[in-house]
Amino acid sequence: MALKVAITQSNYIPWKGFFDSIRMVDVFVLYDDMQYTKRDWRNRNLIKSPEGTKWLSIPVEVKGKYFQKISETKISDPSWAKQHWSTLQHTYGKLDGFSFYKSVFEELYSREYTFLSEVNFAFIKAICGILDIKTQIRWSNEFVLPEGKTERLVYICKELGGTEYYTGPAAKNYMDENLFAKENIAVHFYDYSDYPEYQQKYPPFSHGVSILDLLFSVSEDVKNYMK
């Protein structure tokens, strides 16, 4: 029986494609043993505002140029949550979808967090609940990983009994598919094209924003705008 696996770093309030990638597999592994990278999706994401797309960024501690795992990255200013929630209220507060999901996100933004991975996991799990996604979510630190970028991915798949590996199209640039083939693991690349548009409060339309924009814009109809 086929078992589908995906492995990727955690993101803050990810876009809709991130959640479609979770839904398509049996086990989704958060790969926060990877190095934290600045100006990436780990600690920030985009929303739509009257001025166009706007970043919501979590301030974090970065220790110079030394290797720092995502899972080791600490939040540097605890006031970020209050600021983000205030921005979301101001931006989306009059939409029906915001009222519908308000209690879920108000509670998430009221928690105390120490590490970035804690934040990302809390929001990802809550949004999976909203979307009725029942995929098992695991952490990469549950495994004793070998050396090598692709070798680590193959190892996790084997440990889970995975027979199919799903990943984003950008992985074609660095991943050695032959290593998967040797273990009889089929590789599939996600197709993020052909998403239907929905009515965003602030045009022009943009797909590449946090799924919060979709939730607040279409309320209970969210599944009609995903894969």
Steps between C-alpha positions, in 0.01 A plus 500: 500500500639840398597746770553861396751723679589868478787671683540876526588783737230660711368837383313777680130517397581332164323548169226262378743282299678401821177354635414326175842335521414376850161368389649298212721280718466253786789633708629858493839557663598846622869525417607758758844344540589705193696824531296811573515739204432873511245671274316172449157355584607351834410807706289713267224502244294735287148635537306739274462857622373828350863575406551161331668192643632547853744290703414369844837407652586336832818651650754229578849464645763419237848419628734649242604281208512175697278205423169535678216252459147623448403302810762690704384845388353704783254789483670827596197721572185353657290799392492367141177305559304800623625705205412232242154446644436875500608520135273210402205659682560831327545338157231232500280583799189595300492178296259219590782247485695690764204485737455129423859405589574777750489285814749247357765756410443729793583207727811408296629858517438514875738212581855538621767355272877467542609339172400577143421134429243507781314784330508342157383162627215650703363691203552216253315254726214741561456576129513127417213464744302769323563330165421153638849376407576186698854432374745385767759770572845399630831677576833429334675493840324170569754339264878456521585645161800407281716749309386632162198706396324234297628215717314647797173522310531144376583379851189660651282350228647154564455531877135588447446224245437758232467385139424841346670832571333835424690826475488847345619566144805694625644174640592395145796741528671324791351155557653178366200300381720198431542444875122467534482269199759267658265455796193459277351827622307688232551878490215739420518877462209715611316702237401837644344636182132554411373613838164679465492866596274630774387850588779664694416812697793687351563433127690426282474129575802313637526123564829523691369619835425333833202266510355738760406726208299216344335400828395854584387572142281196428418366848350148486548469121879467535520144363353617167814707440757231577616188319 
